[in-house]
Amino acid sequence: MTREAASTYGLRRPERSERTPPSSEPAITAITMATVPVKSTPASPAEAFAQILDLAEHNTRRPGRTKMFNVLAAEAGDPGHPAHPFFVRRYAAVVGHVAGALEHAKAAGGLKQDTDCVGVAEELAAVMDGLQLQWALNPGHYDMTTRLRRYLDRTLRSLTGDGSGLNAK
């Protein structure tokens, strides 16, 4: 947060003692890293998108860890945070995983040739994180998985030459 924005809205950055105690940061980082599901390489964009949906559904069943993950990801934006390298690697892996499936499909003629596979993968990671944050703020009134499914279906339909989406076989 910038000082100007903080001043405008009467906000201040919490002192480290008001956030997670430094002694527990490595433990929280370890727990978060250990709970990230690893999936096999998807055979198609639809399968890659289905894996993303599976992760979103998984996250709704563990609200405490999901909220902790959101907080840790935000705090890890500080390059000095112990989880910073993990989140840099995590996002690179997620983008690589999805982009690889998209590139494979593009080469096989299943996606439009002008598809920016890395750009789409980066957007999907950002959309999922944004939806997850909205869900964390109001889980009883926000259906993250359904919203993500609709977004992924629209995205896939816009990328495939035949307009097929998630429900296509």
N, C-alpha and C positions, 0 to 999 in steps of 0.2 A: 504494500500500500504506500502511495506517495505521501509525503508530509502534507502537501496541499490538500489532497483528498481527505486525509485524516482530519485536518483542521476544519475543512468545510463541513464534515459530517460529525464532528465531535468524537472521533475515534482515536484510539491509541493502540499501538502494538503491545500485546501482553508481554510482560517480562518473562524470561525463561522459567522463573520460579512459579509463575502463574499457569504455565502450560505443563507439559510433561516433564517430570523431574529428569535431569540429565542422566542419572544412573539407570533409569528404566528405558531410555531411548534405544540402546542396543537390543534389549529384550523385545520391545515392540517391533523393531525392525526385523528381527529374526522371525517372530511369529508371522508377520505379514508376508515375508519372503517365502516362508514354508507353506503358506496357504494358497498360493497362486497355482491354480490347476494347470497342468501341462497337457496339451492335446497333441494328437498325431497330426501330421501334415495333411491338410484337407485336399481332397481329390478334385474339388470344384469350388467356384465362388459361393454357390449355394451352401455347400458343406462348411466353408469357412464362416459364412454368415450364421449358419445354424450353431456352430461352435460358440460364436459370440453370444447368441441367444441363450445357449446352455449356461454360459458363465453368468449372464445377467440373472437368470432364474436361480442359479446357485447362490448368487450374492443376496437375493431377497430372503433366502432361508438362513442367513447369518448376518442379521442387521448390525450387531455390535462390531463384528470384524470389518464389515463393509464400511461402516462409519469411521472406524479407526483407520482403515486404509485411505479414505478420503482425507482425513486430517494429516496423516503421515505424508501422503503425496503432496499436499499443499506445503507442508513444512519443509519437505525435501527440495523445494524450489531453491532453497538456500544451499549454495555449493558446499558449505561447511557442515551441513547436516549429515549424520552418519548414513542415512538412507538415500542420499542424493545419487550415488553411483548405481544403486539398485534400480531406482526409478528411471534413470537414463537408459540403462540396459533393458529394463522391462519394456519401455515404450519402443525402443529400437526393435526388440524381438517381436512385439505385437504387430508393429507396422510391417516388419519383414515377413512375418507369418501370413498376414492377409495379402500383402502385395505380391508375395510369391504365388499364391493361389490365383490371384487375378492375372498376373503375367502369364502363367501357364495356360489359363483359359483364353487369354487374348491370343497367344501364339497358336492355339488350336482352333481359332476362329469362333470361339464361343462368346467373346466380348467384342464390342466395337473397337476398331483399330486405333481410334484416337483417345482411348481410355487412359487416363493418367493413374496408373495403378498405385503408385506410392502416395499420390495426393488423395485418392479415395481411401486408402488404408489409414492415412493420418486423420482424415475427416471422421472416419468411423470410430477411431479411438477417442477423438474429442467429443463426438456425439454421445458415445456410451458413457464417458465420464460425466458429461453434463446431465444426462438423464439420471445417472446414478446419484449425483449430488441432489437433484430435485427430489428423488425418491427418499434419500436419507433425511431430507428436511421435512417430509410429510408422507411417510410410508403407508399410512392407512388410507390415503386419498389419492395416491399416485401409482399407477400401474406401469412401472418401468419396463417390464418385459413386453407388454402389448405395444407400448409406444415404440420401443426399439424394433420389434418385429415389423411394424408398419413402415418405419423408416428404412430398415434393411430391404424389405420387399420393394418399396419404391425405388431405392437406389439400384438394386439388382435389375429391375425392369428397365431402368434408364441406361444400363450398361450393356445388356444382352442384345444381340442383333435381332432376336425374335421376340423380345419383350417379355421373356419368361422371368418369373420371380421366385420367391422362396418356395411356393407351393408346387412349382413345376417339377416333374420327375425327370 
